[in-house]
Amino acid sequence: AQSVTQLGSHVSVSEGALVLLRCNYSSSVPPYLFWYVQYPNQGPQLLLKYTTGATLVKGINGFEAEFKKSETSFHLTKPSAHMSDAAEYFCAAINTNAGKSTFGDGTTLTVKP
Amino acid sequence: GAVVSQHPSRVICKSGTSVKIECRSLDFQATTMFWYRQFPKQSLMLMATSNEGSKATYEQGVEKDKFLINHASLTLSTLTVTSAHPEDSSFYICSARALAGGPYEQYFGPGTRLTVT
């Protein structure tokens, strides 16, 4: 069965510092991978996705993620955190055979002034 | 971009009554819609998957007679919580997968906060 693990349920960074949110997947077949951001009382919004092709993908708001098959990872980074980045972040994977997404437990990002 | 709406955004109902939540894809056709439930500080829990014109597929542990899902068209799915009880209070989120476009990309609605008193 496919699973997604987000290491660190809470990450706190200072404004302007590097953001690194970790995601590892477990799948017999490399899945499609997604990062979503969720603000309070809102639905998740797609930040970026990896399907095929270039392993470094860029998303909205300056975020990017790199798919590393050898490490079964899809970590999310942003060079310089902004206060508005404070939110909940979910990594998700979908096995194209199954058709359903599997979500990680989420990481709460706090940005300190 | 693809937009998914939900109505209502918030609803308060008395225990024992039924509540219907609508999910619409506004600018695309959705072959598949998903309903999630989210408790505070937790991840999204998939309740069911529905394909247009077919019966919904419910996840294990989700009561199909309590959470009625109808996917009547390529742009509309509804979730009806029947005989609601306080433990049904939660944040319900729908998402839709486009007929064409990004592979398996899901677009989420803004969510519906249900409070059962």
Interface residues (C-beta under 8 A of the other chain):
Chain A: Y32 F34 Y36 N41 Q42 G43 P44 Q45 L46 K49 T51 F90 I94 T96 G99 K100 S101 F103 G104 D105 G106 T108
Chain B: V4 Q6 T32 F34 K41 Q42 S43 L44 L46 T49 F91 I93 S95 G102 P103 Y104 E105 Q106 Y107 F108 G109 P110 G111 R113
